[in-house]
Amino acid sequence: MELWNHTSLSDFLLLGLFSHSPYDFFLFSLVLLASTVALASNILFLLLIQADRRLHTSMYFFLSQLSIMDLTMTATVVPKMAANFLSGRKFISRGSCAAQVFLVVMAGGAECFLLAVMAYDRYVAICHPLRYPVLMNWKACSLLALASWMGGVADSVIDVSVVFSFPYCGSLQVDHFFCEVPALLRLSCADTSLFEDLVYACCVVMLLLPLGVIVASYAWVLAAVIRMPSTEGKHKALTTCSSHLGVVGLYYGGAVLSYLQRASARTPAGDRTTSIFYTIVTPMLNPLIYSLRNRDVARALRKVLGRWRV
């Protein structure tokens, strides 16, 4: 009752991930550490790309957009989760809840499209190297990145508009650590089955269509790499592509588990687990994957560290 006294009738209550037992506090510390690493590594990656002119290429431009999307995802979810856990006040206003839905869906949807754009970029670079400067000039790269963001914005506007048009009566306890669309729909006292079917169809399109572009692009890339006479060229192409495929596998693995399930097959515990994966784990690993065995990034890091020492 004391918790309800601090909230208005329109506030939601986020039940969160953990209680306040010693074991849960340890798990919370691990999640907070992973989130800090995700935020710090993505910020550092953005600074390195900005600081070194040799990283001012289309590939690293798209990587910088990916880091911004990952930062948006983690920064939207983790601070509120941590504040609620440490303060014990688990409420969130409808406006803040709507903002979380908007930003998470926007960043997630934009990342789906951006990963397809990055696969196309690698296809052009490896299969059409002579035409690459023309096909992937700065204007084309900017438009492709903007289109990815606009796709995410369109998806999030639709989700927020419809989800918060439903009446919510009775319990407003969200069995999650942030406002996610499926968790909110469970609380509605209206029939949401039609919208859930539309969300499912939309997710199929937004996940499988870009995934089809990625698979087709890398099929052509693999065929081109096999025909390369130079062993060094093959190694460089495979290193770059393997990093991107690692990121694709991480992101789409979590996204498929999260969104390509029917509402009847979803559980709150399963939703919380997969949400940790795509809001914290993937943003933490993405910059590390692209940095490992990447000589350009290592050179830029040594350059920046040298400046700091001076």
N, C-alpha and C positions, 0 to 999 in steps of 0.2 A: 504493500500500500504506500510505503514511503516513496518508492520509485515513481508510482503514478502521480503523487502529489507534485513532482517536479516537472511533469509533462503536461501538454495540452491534450485535448481530446482528439486532435488531428495528428499528433505525433505518432510515429512508428517506434517500436522497441526492437532493437537489434539484439538477438539472443547471443550472438558472437560465436567464437570458436571454443573458448576455454572458460572454465570456472576459476576459482582462486586457490586451488590446491597447489602444493609445491610442485607436483608433476606437471600440471597445466602451466604453471608459471615458467617452468623450464622450457616447455614447448613454445610458449609465447615469446621467450627470449630468442629462441632459434628462428622463429618467423620474423621477429623484429630485426635480427642480425641479417637474415637473407634479404629483407626489404631494404635495409641500409646499404648493403652491397649492391643491390639492383639500382638504387638511386645514384650512388656514388660512381659506379662503373659506367652507367649511361651518360652521366654528366661529364666524366673524364673523357669518354669517347667523343662526345660532341666538341669538347675543348681541343682535343688532338686534331680532329678534322678541320676545325677553324684555324688552328695555329700553323699547320703545315700546308704550304701551297701545293705540295705534291699530292695531297689527298683531296684537292679540289677537282675531283672527277665525278662523272655521273654515278659510278658505283657507290662512292662514299657519300655523295649527296643523298642517295636513296637510303643508305645506312643511317645517315643523320636523321632522316625522317622516321625511320624505324625506332631509333633511340627516343625521339620525342614522343612517339606513340606509347612506347613502353613506360616512359616517365609519367605520362598522363595516366596510364592505367594504375601504376603503383601508387602515385601520389594522391590519386582520387580515393583509393580504398584504405591504404594502410594508416595514415594519420588518424582518421576517425576511429578505426578499429582499435588502435593503440590507446587513444584518449578515452574511449569507452571502457576498455579493460582496466586501465590504471585508475580512473575516477570512479568506476562503478556505476556511472550514469549512462545507460545504454540507449537513451532516446535519440531520435533523429527527426527533425522537422520534415514536413512534406516537401518543402522547397529544396532542402539539402538532399533528400532522398531522390527527388527528380533530377537534381544536378548529377548525383552519382550515376543514375541510370543513363543519362545523356552522355556523360564523359566516357564511361566504360564501354557502352555500345558503340560510340563514335570511334574510339581508339581501336577497339576490336575489329569493327567492320573495315576501317581504313587499313588495318594491318593485313587483312585478307587480300585486299586489292593490291596493296603495295608489294606483297611477296610475289604476286603474279607479275607485276611490273618489273621487279628485280630479276625474275627468271627470264623475262623477255630481253632485258638489258644484257644478260650474260649470253643469251642466244645470238643477239646481234653482234656482240663483241667477238665471239668465237667463230661463228658461222659466216659473218659478213664484216670482217675487220676493216676492209677498205672503205666501206660505206658507213661504218660506225660513227665517225665524227659528224656526218650529215644527219643520219637517222636519230641519233641520240644527242643532239645539241642541247644547249641549256634551256632553250625555249620548250623543246619537246619534253625534256626531263621535268621541267617545272609544271607543265600542263598535266603530265602523267601523275605527278605527286599530288597536284591539286585535285585531280579527278578521284584519286584514292581517298583523300580527305572528304571530298563532297559525297562520295558514296557512303562513308561512315556517318556523316552528318545527316543525310537523308534517312538512313536507317534509324538513327537515334531519335530524330524528330518524330517519326511515325510511332516508335515504341513509347516514348514519353507521352505523346498526345493521347494514345489509346489507353495505356495502362492507368494513367491517372484520371481518365474519364469514367472508370468503373467505380461503383460505390464500394466502400470498405466499411463493414459493420462488424460488431462483435470484437474479437481479439485482433489487435494490431501488432502482435508479436511476430516479427519476421525471423524465421528460423535460419538465420544466415549471419555473416559478419559484415555484409554491406547490402545495399538495395539492388537486388538482381531481379530481372523481370519474372522468371518462374516462381521465385519465392514470394513476390508480391501478389501474383495471380492466385496463389493458394488462399490468400486472405480475402479475396473479393466475394461478396455475397451475390454477385450476378453470374450469369452463365458466360464463361470466358472460353468455351470450347472452340468457337469459330475463330477467335483471335489466336488461340494457341495453335490451331491448324495453319493459320496464315503465317505465324512466326516460324513454325517448323518449315513450311515451304520456302519462306524467305531465307532461312538459314541454309537450306539445301542449295539454293541458288548461289548465295554468297560464299559458301564454302566449296562446293563442288565445281562451280564454273571457274574460279581462279585456280583451283587445284588441277583442273583439266589443262589450263594454259601452262601451268608449271610442268606437268608431266610431258606435254607435247614439246615444250621448249627444251627440256633436258634430254628428251629422246633424240632431237636433232643435234644437241650439243655432244652427246655421247658418240653419235655417228661421226661427227666432225673430229672429235678427239682421237678416235680410233684411226682415222686417216692421216693424222699429223705425223710427219716424218721425224720431227724433233722430240727426243725424250724429255728435254727440259720444258718445251712448250706443253707437252702432255701433262707433266707434273704440275706446272703452274695453273693450267686450266682446271685440272681435277681438284687442286687444293682450294681454289676459289669457289668452285661449284659445290664441293663437299661441305664447305662452311654454310653456304646458303641452304643446302638440302638438310643439314642438321637443324637449322633454325626452322625450316618448313616442317620437319618431322615433329619438333617440340610443340610448335604452335598448333598445327592441325591435329596432333594427337589429343591435346587437351580440348580443342574446340569441338572435335567430333564427339568426344565423350560428353561434353557439356550440352551441345545443342542439337545433335542428330539423334536424340532419343525422344520418343513420344512422352507426353506429360504423364501418362499412366505408368511409365517405366522409371520415372525420375524419383529420387528420394532426397530429402534435405541433406542427409549425411553425404550422399554422393555428390550433390551440387557443391557443398562446401569444399570437398576434397579437390574436385576438378577446378574450382575457382581459385584455390591457392596456386594451382599449377600455372594457370594462364595469367594471373595478376601479379605473382611474385616470382615463381621459379623461372618461367620463361624470360621475363625481363632481366633477371639476374644473369642468366646463362648466355643470352644473345650477344652482348659485347665481348664476353670471354671467348665465345666460339669464333667470332670474327677476328679477335686479336691473336689467338693461338696460331703459330706458324705463319703469321702475316708480317713479312719483313718491313713493309711500308709503315704499319702501325708501330712496330717496335722501334723503327728509326725515328718516327715522330715523337714517341715517348722519351727516348734518350735525348732528343733535341730539347724538349720542354724541361726535362729534369736538369739538363746542363744549364739552361737559362736560370732556373731556380737556384742552383748552386752558386752561380755568379752573383 
